[in-house]
Amino acid sequence: MGGKNLRYHLLALTVVAIWGVTFVCTKVLISAGMHPASIFFVRFVLAYAGIWVFTALSGQKARLWYGWKEELVFLLLGISGGSFYFLTENSALAYTQATNTAFLVCSAPLFTALFTLLYQRFGKGRFVDGLEQIRLGWPLIGGTALALGGMALVVFDGSRVQFSAKGDLLAIGAAVCWAVYSLFMSQMSRTHGAVTATRKVFFYGLLTILPFLGMHRESLSLAVLGQSVVWTNLLFLGLVASLLCFILWNLAMDKLGNVSSTNYVYLNPVFTLISAMILLGEQMTPMAGIGCAAILGGVIWAGRAHAPARPEH
C-alpha cells in the first residue's frame, strides 16, 4: 500500500464500512412496507437530485450526451451498478438475513477478478487497457473454489427455512452485477470524471428501474413514506450511501484499479454482521458461519492473483 495511494485505500475502506450498514437500513425499510424496487427508486432520486446540486454549486459544465457508444456503456453501468444490482440485493434482503446477503455479495471481488481475466484474454480496446493485470494461478483457482464452497454452505444450509435459498441466489446475482460494473466504471471515470460518470449511472439506473415500479406503487404512499424510520433511512441511503459514496468509490477505483478497490468489499459483511446483530438481533447458524468464513477466506486468497495497484496519476 504505497504512501501516495494511502488516502485512496482509506477512502475505499470508509465507503465499504458505510455500505456495510446499508444492508441493515434496507432490511428495516422492507419491514416497514417498502418494496425493493421502490427503495432503489427513492434512494437514487435523492442521489440524482443531489449530484445535480453538487454540479451546479461546483460550477461544472454538465454535458448530457456523449454519443451512442459512450451512452450504451453508461446504460450498462446504470443497469449493472444501479437498477439490477440493487433490485437483486434488496430483493435478497426480503428472503434472507442481512448478514447472509452481505457475505454473499462480498463475493463480488472474486467475480471481478474472473471477469477481468476473461476480458483481458478475449476483449480489446481501451477498457482492456484500463484493467489491472490478473494472474491465473493457485491463488485465483484455490480462492475461487473455497469461496464457491462457502456459497454452497450458505445457500443450502438445511437448518434455515427453505425459501431463503432464493434470497441467497439473488445476493449472488447482485455480486455478478457489481463485477460487471467494476469492469468498465474505472475507465469511464477516468475519461469523463467521477462526478459525471456517477451522474450518468444514477440516470440510467433510474430509467431502467421504472418498469418494476408499476405493481408496487403502494409502497410509495404517504402512509409508508411518512414513517420517521422510513424517511430517515432513505435520506441516509440516498444522500450518504449513494450520492457521496458512489462519487468517492469511483474516485478510489480510478486511482487504485478495478480489482484492488473491489477487494475492499470483502470487509463489507463484517460491518453488516456487527450492525445486524446490534440492530436486528440476527444470528448465524454454525453451517452458515463456516460458509461465510470460507467466502471471506476465498475472496482474500483470490485477491492475491492481481498485480500491484497502479501508482497515482
N, C-alpha and C positions, 0 to 999 in steps of 0.2 A: 504494500500500500504506500505509494510514493507520497512525499510531503506535499507536492503540488496538487495532488488529487485527493488529499485527505478530507478537505471540506466537502467534496462531492460524495465520498463514501459516507460521511456523517449525514449528509443530506439524504442519501438513499435510505440510510438506517432510520432516520426520523420519519420519513414518509411511510416506510413499511410499518413502523410502530403505530402510526395513526390508522393506516389501513387495517391493521390487526383488530382494532376496536370497532371498525365499521361492520364486521360480521354480527357483532352483538347489537349494534344500533339497528341494523336491518331486521334481525330477528325480533326485536321489540316492535318495530313498525308492522311486521307481518302479524304479530299477535294482536296489534291494535286494530286490525282490519284492512290494512293496505295490501294490494296485490303487488307482486314483484315488478311487473311492468310499470305500474303507477309510481312505485318508489323510484325507479330509474328515471322516469319522465320528470317528476318534480325535482329530483336531485340534479339532473342535467339542465333543466330550465333555469334553476338558480345559478348553476355554474356558468351557463352560456351568457346569461344576463350580466353576471359578474365580470366575465372576461371582456365583454364589450365596454363596460365601465372602466376597467383597467386599461384597455387600449386607448380610450378617449382621454383619460387622465394622464397617461404617459406620452401623449402626443404622437403615437404611432399611426402611420397610414395603414388602413385596413383594406387590403385587396380582396375582392370577393370571388374572383375566378382566375384559375391558374392553368387553364387548358384541360382538355378531356383526359389526357394521360395522368396528369397530376391529380385531378379531381377523382378519378377512378381509384387511385391509390388511397386518397383521403376517405373515399367511401368504404373501401376495405378496412381501413383503420377504424372508422366510425362503427362498423359492424363488429369487428373482432375485439377492439378495445373498449367499445361502448355498448351498443344495444344487446348483442348476443352474449357478450361476456357477462354483463350484469343481469341479463334475463336468466341465464343458466345458473349463475351464482346465487341470485336472490331466490330463484325457484328452489334451488337445493336446500336453502335455509328453511323452506316451508315443510320439508320432509325429513330432515336430519338435523343433528345438533350443529350449532355454530362452530364448535371445536372440530368436529369431523370435516365439515366443509372447508375450514381454513387449512387443515393438514392436507387435504386432497388438492385444493387449489395451489398449495405451495409446491406441487409437482411441476408448476409452470417452467421453472428454470431447466428442468430435465427435458421437457418437450422443446424448449427454446434451443438447447444445445443440439438436440437431434435434428430439428428442422434446419438449424444453421448449417450443420454438417451436410445435410442433403442438398440444401440450396447452393452451398459452395461447390458441391460436386456437379450439379446439373443446371444451375442457373448462370446468368451472365448479366453484365451491366453494372450500374452504379450501386445498386443495392447489395450486390455481392461484395463489391469493393469496400463497402462501409461496415461489413460484418467482421466480428472477431474470428481469428483462426481457431478451428476446433480440431483436436487430435483424436483419431479413432484408436482407442486402446483400452486397457483394463479399467481405468477409472470410469470411462463412459459406459462400457459394457457392464461392468460389475455394479456400478451405481444405478444404472437403468434396471437391471434385474432385481436389485434389492428394493428399489422404490416401487416397482411393479408388484413385487411380492407383498409389500406393505399395503398397497392399494387393495389387493385382493383380500387381505385380512380385515381391512376396514369395511369394505363393501359387503363381504359375505360373513360378517360377524353374526352368528346364529342367535346370540343372546339378545339381539335388538329386534324391534318389530320389523316385519319383512319389507314393508313398503319403504323403509329408509334407504334401501339399495337404490331406489330411483333418485333420491336426493344425492347419494354418493356419486352416481354416474353423471348427474348434472354438474356436480362440482368438478369432476374430471374434464367434462366438456368445457367448463369455464377456463381451466388451465390450458387446454389446447387453444382456445380463442386468444388468450393472453400471449401465448408463444407466437402465434401468427402476427399479432400486433407488434411484438418485440422485433420481428424480422425487418420491418420496414420503418418503424417510427423514428429510430435514431437518425436515419438518413434524411427523412423528411424534416425533422427538427433542425438538422444541420443545414439543410438547403433553405428552409423558409423561416427558421427561428422557432423557438419552443412555444412562444405565445401564439403565433399564427397557426402552427401545426395543431396545437391543443384546441384552438377555437374551431378549426375545421373538423376535428374529431367529435367535438361536442355537437356541432351542427348535424353531421351525418348520423351520429348516434341517435339524436332526437328524431330525425327524419325516418329512420328505419325502425323505430320503436312504435310509431303511430299505428300501424296495422294491429298491434297487440292490445291497444288501449280500449277499443270499442266495446268489448264484452265486460270490461271491468271498471266502467265509469263510476260505479257506486263507491269505489274506494277513494275517489277524488272528491267526495261530497264534503260539505262543511261540517257535517256531524263527525266525520273521520278526521279531516284536516284541522278541525278546531280544537282537538285534544292537545294539551300542552306537551305531553310526551311525544306526540307525533310531530308537531312543527319544530320543536327544539332539536329532535334527532334529524329531521330533514334539513334544517339550517346547517347543522354540523356536517352532514353528508354532502350537501351541495356546495357550500362555500369553503369549507376546510378540506374535506377528504377528496372532493372533485376539483374545484377551481384551483386552490392553492397547491394541492399535492400533485395534480397532473402536470402543472407547469414545472414544478420543482423536479418531478420524476423524469420528465422528458429532457430537462436540462442535464440531470445526472446521467441519464442514459447516453446522451450525446458525448459527454466527457469521459465516461468510464467504458462504454461499449455495451452492446445489447445483451451479452451473456453475463459479464461481470456485474452489471447493475441488477439484472433479473435474479442473480443468485441471492440477493438480499431477501427475496421473497420467502426463502426457507425459514426466516425468523418471524414471518408474519403470524403463523399459528401459535407461537409462544405467547405473543401479546394477546391473541384471541383467547387462548386457554386461560390465562390469568383473569382477563376481564369477564369471560363467560362463567367461570367458577364463582367469581365475586358477585356479579350482577344477575346471572341467570340460574345459578345453582347447578350447572351442568357437571356431570361426572363421566369419566371414561370407563368402559368395560376393560378387563385385562387384555382381551384379544385386540380390541381397537387401540389400546395403548401401545401394544407391541407393534401393531401395524403402523401407527403414527411415527413411532421411533424409527422404524425401517424406512419410511418415506423420507424422513428428515436426514437419516444417515446416507441413504442412496443419493439424494439430491446433492448433499455436500461432497460426497465421493465423486459423483459425475462432474461436479464443478471444477475438479482438478484437470479436466480434459481440455480446458481452453488456455490460450496463451495469455500472458500478462496484459493488463489493460493498456490502451494507448496513452502516451503522455499527453498532458494538457495542451490544447492548441487554441 
